[in-house]
Amino acid sequence: MPAPDPVLPSCLQPRRVILFSGHMIDAPGRAEPRFPPALAPAAAAHIAAALDRLEAGPLDLGLTQGAAGGDLLFAEAAQARALPLLFLQPFGEDEFIARSVRPVSEGEQWVARYRTVAARLASPPRAMPPAAAVAEAADNPFERCNRWLLDTALACGGDRVWLLCLWDGRRGDGAGGTAHMVEEVSRNRGHVLHIDPRDLQAHDPAGRRPDAGLA
């Protein structure tokens, strides 16, 4: 199913578009830990270092969904650098919070962080228009939202697109995860900066060089 048309503020011609895709914080009782809450401070430090490496700021544009974990860490770092930010989401905001923010460990704290970030956005989070009824059975909203984010970025020019991802290099728990976004960006000749959560040190973001884990 085709993604919706790209969404860009008409007055914005960014120097660089920085997409973010990354793991959500693990849900309580996850059988195989992937991004436990203890790694969030280290991930935040690496994301901030990556944005500094890109000299990200007011002339650029950040794009992400806003899920609990990597997305919100990226959003907080973007806002700290006055980087314009858009949230493009596969559902209406209430459903998105219920499915992609609240279910994680310490979920209510992440909901509070989400609301703080969302309140500072120049425009409210945008919900993806629904797929045509005839295609709903074959449509995956998360994959379709990935394409929407990517198409929005590519509308500015492929050479301007950078994907910053927090990813363990494996296929996700379902369709439309970070693996899908990495594949799509690479296929369209975008640039990828990769932070591997397996390289992070819990409670010790200074334990590695700030640019460690980027490739």
C-alpha positions, -999 to 999 in steps of 0.1 A, spaced: 0 0 0 15 34 -9 24 57 19 7 91 23 21 121 6 52 136 22 46 162 49 68 193 51 62 228 63 60 249 32 85 275 45 111 249 55 140 239 32 163 220 56 200 217 51 198 181 63 169 158 73 177 135 103 154 105 106 154 85 138 143 50 142 151 28 172 141 3 198 114 10 223 123 5 260 116 -31 269 82 -40 282 80 -54 317 88 -91 317 104 -92 282 119 -127 278 151 -115 260 162 -80 270 169 -57 241 167 -21 254 163 -22 292 156 10 310 191 10 326 206 17 292 185 48 285 211 73 299 239 58 278 217 57 247 208 94 253 245 103 255 253 85 222 223 101 204 234 135 216 270 128 204 257 117 170 237 149 166 267 170 176 288 151 150 262 161 124 262 197 138 224 194 140 205 226 147 179 251 135 188 247 98 180 210 99 148 189 103 142 159 126 116 132 119 105 104 141 74 87 155 79 96 192 77 61 207 90 55 243 128 48 242 150 58 213 125 81 196 119 102 226 156 103 235 163 116 200 134 141 203 147 155 236 182 159 222 168 175 191 149 201 211 179 208 232 197 219 200 167 239 186 164 213 158 129 215 142 111 183 148 80 166 133 62 135 148 46 114 121 26 86 136 8 55 123 -23 62 144 -41 90 162 -21 103 192 -42 86 219 -39 52 202 -2 58 195 5 65 232 -15 34 242 5 12 218 40 28 216 46 48 247 27 35 278 33 -3 275 70 -1 283 87 -4 317 81 28 337 55 36 311 39 65 329 72 83 331 76 79 294 41 92 288 51 123 308 83 127 288 63 123 256 38 150 266 66 174 275 82 169 241 49 171 222 40 203 239 71 220 225 66 209 189 59 237 165 30 216 151 11 188 167 19 151 160 5 141 126 -15 109 123 -11 89 91 -43 88 70 -59 54 70 -53 30 42 -79 24 16 -104 -2 28 -96 -26 -1 -60 -27 11 -64 -27 48 -59 -65 52 -25 -64 35 -14 -31 51 9 -29 80 6 6 96 41 6 111 58 -2 77 35 23 60 45 50 85 82 42 79 77 48 43 58 80 51 87 93 72 112 83 46 93 98 17 90 130 37 127 130 42 135 122 6 113 150 -6 141 173 5 167 154 -16 182 120 -10 217 134 -3 203 154 26 188 123 44 205 108 74 191 79 94 202 78 131 192 44 145 194 27 178 194 -9 167 208 -43 177 211 -54 140 183 -80 142 149 -83 127 123 -67 151 94 -83 169 71 -74 141 68 -56 108 78 -20 104 107 -20 129 141 -4 127 154 -31 104 128 -21 78 137 16 80 175 8 77 167 -13 46 146 15 30 171 42 37 200 22 24 180 12 -7 174 49 -14 211 58 -9 206 77 23 233 78 51 230 56 82 245 63 117 241 32 138 241 29 176 241 -7 188 225 -10 223 246 -41 229 276 -18 231 261 5 257 270 3 294 243 6 319 245 37 342 278 47 326 273 67 295 308 81 299 324 47 300 330 48 262 341 74 238 311 96 228 312 86 192 316 48 200 289 27 183 285 50 153 292 35 119 
